[in-house]
């Protein structure tokens, strides 16, 4: 029994390189696969919609959201008579009574 087991074990060690070489030889017979990619990069230029000195109408001011926690966004405290608002992901410093934009911070 021990002799049969030893003979099978030695045969498996002798045949394993032959099987491995046959598997590696099959890889060279296949034609190479060529993958072609066409990458198109589109760049969009973001121009600020808001400008300094622009007067914001009352209907436009309704869709703005007030920014009470301006420190969270690292904004300077607004002077008296002004407030920070957020419009289209941008921060605007507008006059409370006049609605004139005095500062624009564009967020990307």
Secondary structure, DSSP 8 states (H G I E B T S, - for coil): -HHHHHHHHHHHHHHHHHHHHHHHHHHHHS------------------S--TT-B--HHHHHT-EE-S-TTTTT-----TTEEEEEETTEEEEEETTT-BEEEEEE--
